Amino acid sequence: MRVQVTKSAELKGHSGAIYSLSKGFSPTTVLSCSGDKMLAHWDVTENKFTGFSVKLPSIIYSSLFIELNNLLLIGTASGSLHVVDVNTKQEIKFLQFNKGGIFKIIFLPSSKSILFSTANGYLIELDLELFLIKKEVKISDLKIRCVAVDEELNRIYLTDGSGEFHVLELTTFKKTISVQAHQQSCNCIAIHPNGKHLITGGKDAHLNVFDKFSFEKLISIPAHNFAIYSCLFLGNTNYIATASRDKTIKIWDATTFEFLLRINKENYDAHSHSVNSLLWLDETSQLISAGDDQKLMVWNIN
């Protein structure tokens, strides 16, 4: 059966481009980070703003809610990390790193620590309790936009503005290999649920598939007309979604990597500008997208 997509909702409220999405405080909520210096919290079952927001002095690039202690971490373009207690709605920690904007924040439950990447090419690990630096390494002189963690193989994958992705040992940050994935910036990377492959998206508009062990490039698909900013496996489906500066979202078969469906303005009343971020919600089997048109859109995937 071919994939079927319907638009469930369009959520408005930001006055600047939305740069990233992350999971909210419950399985049916979403956090959005924007150039208007606002973080907003949305409910996709009621299709509305929940009333929770954070206003900061700088453009917001990234966020992460940690359910373990009800903390919200927010990364900005100025390189600051803000820690908010969701229960009290108070900022309890402010950290300024001066390593460039913070692009990606990840929580590691096994070590109770936080990883984040920066625009100046750093990967930094923080202790979750004291927020002290545990490890820090400079990977590149260019942006590290995306980080993916493979705890089973003790690996971290990082994308680089040079077009490479780098593989580090999770416990030591020792680099094991750098792979030239794209002709220009490598913007996103995702680990295939089959345990065998990695997929990447780049400024060259290609979607590439790599063997996870040999790092051989197996497939290279001219997937979009402009840069790919997000590539994502859609939960328990057999689909991959990609989002691009060309204003489209595309759906792919995760086994054959066959192109299945284009979501654009003409066919689905979709985004009118660059699509910057995608998020999958397992609870509702919905894909959330956001971009330069300042909107979040909610898609039912069948």
N, C-alpha and C positions, 0 to 999 in steps of 0.2 A: 504493500500500500504506500502511496506517495504521502509525504508529509503535508498536513493541512495546518494553516495558520490563520488565526482571526485576531483582530485588534480588540483588546478588552477595555483599554482605558488610555487616556492621555492626561498626564499630570503636569500642571503648570504652577509656577510660583517663583522660580529663579529669574533673576534679571541679568545673568551672565551665563556663558557656556558652562555646561556640566562636564567635568573632566573624569569623574570616576563614580562608580556605584559599589556599595558593599552591603552585606546582610545587616538587617536592623535588629531591634531588640526582641523580636519574636519571629517565628518562621514565615510570617506573611508580611513582613515589613522590610523596607529598603532605606539605606542612607545614600544621599547624593551630595557630592562635593563640587563647588562651583567657583567660577571666576568672580562672582559677586561677593565673595568672602563669606558665604553662608554654607553651613551644612544643614540639610533638612531631612526629616524622617517621615516616611510615607507608608500608608497601609494600602496594600494592593487588593485586599478583599473588599474594603469599603471605598477604594479608589479616591483617597483624599490625604491631605497633609494631616499628620497626627497632632500637630501643635508643638512638637519638640524641634527646636532649631538651635544652632550655635552660630554666633557672629564673631568673626576674628578680624584682626588688623590686616591680614594678608590673604591672598588668593589660596583656596584650599584645593590640594591635589589628591589627598588620600584619607581614608578612614578605616577603622577596624573596631568593632564591638567585641569585647571579651566577656563572654557570659560567666566565666568562672568567678569574676569579682565585680561584674557590672561596671566595667570601665570602658570608656570610649576614647580611642586614640585618634588624633587628627593631625595630619601632616600638611605643611603649607609650602608655598613657593619660596618663602624666605628661609626655609630650612629649620623651622621651629616645629616641635612636637608638643601638642597640648593633650593633657590627660584629664578627662571629665568623669566625675562620679555620676552615673546615670540616675541613681536613687536621689541624690541631693541636688542634681543639676548644677554642681559647682566644679570649677576647674581646681584640681588638687595638685597638679604638677605642670610646670612649663619648662621645656628644655630647648635651648638654642644651640644648634650644631654647626652652623656655618659651613655646611658641606654641599650646599645647593638644595633645591627643592626636594621634598620627600615624596617619592612616586608610589611606592608600594610598601604596605605594612602587613606582616604575617605573624601570627601567634604560634609558638611551638609548645604544645602541652607537655611533651616529654621532658623538657628542660625548664618549663615555666619562664620562657624568655620571648622576646620580640625581635624580629628581624625587620630592617627597613633599608631601602635602597635610595640613592640620591642622584641629583642632576650632575654632580661633580664626580660621579663614578665610584662612590663608596657603598659598601655593605657593612651595616652596623648591627650588632646584637646587644640588646639591653636586658638586664634582669627585671622581671616583672614587678617584684616587690619594692626594690629601692630605685629602680630606673637608672642604675649605674651601667656604664659600658663594660660588657664582658669581652667582646672581640670587635675589632674594626679592621677593615682591609680596603685598600684602594684598588679597584679592579680596572678602571679605565679613566681617561680624561673626559669621556663623554657620558651621556645620560645612561643610567641603568633604570629603564622604565618598568621592567617586569621581573618578578622573582617567583619561582616555583620550587617547592620542597618535596623531595622524595625520601621520606624517612626510612623506607624499606631498604634503599640502596645507600643510605647515608650521604645523599647528594643535595646540592642546591644548584638550580639552573638560573642564570641571570642573562638578560638580553642587554645588548650594548649598541650605542649610537653608531659604532663602526660597521655594523652588520653582523657581528659575531654573537654567539651565545657562549657563555663560560660555564664550566662544570667545576664546582668546588666540593670538597668534603664538608659535610654538615658540621661535624664536631670540631674541626680544626681550621676551617676556611682555607685550607690548602687547595690551590687550583690544580686540577688534574688534566684539563684540556680546554682549549678554546676552538670553537668550530665556526668557520665562515658560513653563515646561514643565508645572508642576503647581500645584494650589491650595495645597499645603503643601510640605513638604520634597521636593526632587528627590534621590533616594537613589542612583541608578545610571544609567550611560549606557554604550552600546556602539555601535561603528561597524559598520554592516552590511557584510558581505563584498562586496555588489554595488556598493559604492562610491557609492551614491546616497542612502542613508538613515542616520539615527541613531535609536536607540530609547532611551527613558528609562523608569524606573520610579519611583514616588513614594509618599509617605505617604498620598496620596489613593487608593491601590490601583489606579491606572490604569497601563496600558502604552501609551505614546505613540510614534508614528512621525513623524519629521520629515524633510523634504527637507534634504539635507546642504549645499545651496548657497543656497537661498532661506530656509531655516530655517522654512518654513511647516509647521504641524502638519497632517499628512495624515490620521492615524487616531488616535483616542483610545478605548481599550478598557477598560471596567471589569473588570479582569482578576482581581482578588482581593477578598477581604472586608476585609483590612487591609493595612498598608503593604507595598510591594514593596522588598526589600532587595538583590536581585541580579537582573540580566538578562544573559543570556549566549548567544552563538551557539555551537552545538555543532560545532566543527571543520569537517570536510568533509561533514557532513550538511546537510539543509535545514531544521534545527530551531532554535528559540529555546527556552531554558528560563528561567523566572522563579521566584524563591523569595520567600516572604512570611511575615509575622508571623502569618498565618492558619493556619500549620502545614503548608502545602501547597507542592509544586512543580508547575508547569504547563508543558506542552510545547506549542509553537505552530509553525505552518508559517511558515518564514522568507520565503516569497514572497507568500502571501496574508494572512498574519497570522491565519489561522484557528486557533481553539482545537482541540487534538487530544487531550490526555490530562491527567488530574489524578492526581498521585501523593500520596496521603494515607494516614493511619493505617488507615482502614477498608479501602481497596483493596489496599494494598501493604505493610502493616506499616511505615509510614514514620515521620516525626518526630512526636513528641507535643507539641512546643512550636515556637516561632518558628524558621523556617529562615532563617539569616542569610547564608550564603555558598554559592556554587556554583563548581565548577572542572571543566573538561573536559580529559581526557587523550587526546590524539591517538593515542598508542601503543597504547592498549587499547580505544579508542572507548567510554570510560566517563565517566559524570557522577558527580562526588563532591559530596555535600551535607553541611552541618553546621549546628548551631544551638544553641538554648538547652537542649536535652535532653542536651547534653554528648557527643553521638555523631556520628561520621562514618558516612555510608552511601554505598555504592558501587552504582551503577546501570548495568546493561548496556542500551544503546540500540541497537535494530535497526530 
